[in-house]
Amino acid sequence: MGRIDPGDYGKGLTVGELAARSGVAVSTIHFYEAKGLIRSWRNSGNQRRFPREVLRRVAVIKVAQRTGIPLAEIKQALGALPAGRTPTTEDWSLLSARWRADLDARIERLTRLRDRLDDCIGCGCLSIKTCPLRNPLDELSAAGPGPRLLDPG
């Protein structure tokens, strides 16, 4: 992670303090740092310190992860902020709007999967290959392996 001027951040938080305040494990903090999602600096005693603003960044990361956004997309979105700054309320509005279409598509896909899953299992055959209603004569095998009706993509 590059050098950060510690004067910009005061004393900073230890990794343990950051973990306790953010509610994530120390190993998660280290993982986020290794992935470039957060940054720290070393003090004169060579101890890692995190700016207090990282608390908000960790919160944004956790919320995005809970909605299923991959870390690579979270990193890209956070990296688009000027000088890697901590997201503001306005930034969060823009980030969440960017992710909304993806979330809506995943919700629609999962709803379709849930609704079709009952139909398939409800017949009792549990075989797409032999089901004359869903896949007569195994026509879908020409499209390749895997489920084709439940997740057309």
N, C-alpha and C positions, 0 to 999 in steps of 0.2 A: 504494500500500500504506500504510497509516497509519504514524504514527511509532511507533518502538519505543524504549523507554528503553535506551540503550546500556549503562548501568550494570548492567543485568540480564544482559548477555552478555559482559562483559569486552571484550577487543580485537576479537573476531570474526574471521571469515575474509574474505579478499578473494575476488572472484569467481574469480580464477585458482586460488587455494588450494582453494576449494570444488570447482571443476571437477576439479582434479587428485586430490583426496581421494575424490571421489564417482565418478570415472571417466566423467563426462559432459562434453560440450563446453560451453565458455563460452556459446555461443549458446543451448544448451539451458537453462542456468541462467537466462539472461535471459528465455527463453520461459516457463519455469515461473513466474518472478516476474510477468511480464506477465499470465499467466493466473490469478494469485492463489493458486498452489499453495504458494509459499514467500514469505518476507518478508525484507527487509533494512532497514538504516538507513544514514544518512550520518554519517560522523564529522566532526570539526571542520574537516578539510581537504576536506570534501565528497566523500570517497571512500566508495563503497558497501561495507558490511560485512554479513556474514551471521552469525547466531548459530551456534555449533558444532552445536547441536541440529538444524539444517537438514540435516546429513549423513544422519541417520536418515530424515527426511522424504523426501529425494531417493531414498534406498534403497527406501522403501515405494512411492514413485511409480514407480520403474523396475520393481520386481517386479510391481506391478499392471499396468503397461503391457505387460509381457512376457506376461501371461496374457490380454491382449486387453481389459482394462477400459478404457473410454473415459475421457479426461482429465476430462470433465464429471462422471462418476461418482466419480472419484478425488477431485476437488475437493470434491464434496458430502460424501463420507465424511470427508475430513480436516477439513472445515469444521464437522462435527458434534462434533469434539473440543473440550473446554472451553478457551476462550481461545486457540484455534488452536495448542495445544501439540503438541509432537512425540509421535508415537504410541509408547506403551509396548508391552511384550510382550502385555499384556492387551488393549490397544486393537487390536493387530494380529490377535489371535484373533477379536475381534468383527468387524473389517473383513473378514477372510478368510472368516468364516462367512457374512457378508452376501453376499459375491460367489460363494460356492460353488454355490448353486442356478443362478445364471446360467451359470457355467462348466460345470456338469454338463449343462445344456440345450444349450449350444453344442457340447459334445463329442458328445452324442447326435445332434444335427442334422448335424454333420460326419461322424460315423460312418455315418449313414443316407445321406448324400450320397455318400460314398466307396463304399459297398456298392452303391448303385443306379447309380452312374456306370459301373461295370464292365458291368452288364447292358445298359445302353443302347449303349455303344460296342461291346460284344462282338458285337452282331448285325450290324454293318457298315453299317447304313443311315444312321446319324448324323442321323436326322430324326425328331423326336417327332411331327411332323404325319402322317407316313405309316406310322408303326410300328403295326401292328395289335395288338400285344401290350400296349403301354404307353398308347396313345392312339387307340383305334379311331375312325375317322371324324373325327378332330381335335376330339373332344368338349371338350377342355380349352380350346379357343380362346374359348369363351363366358365363361371365368373371367378373361379379360384377358391382357395380354402377359406374357412372361417364363416361367421354368420353374415348373411347378406340381407336378410329381411329386417333384422332388428336394428341395424346401424348402417343405413345406406350412406356411404360417404365417399 
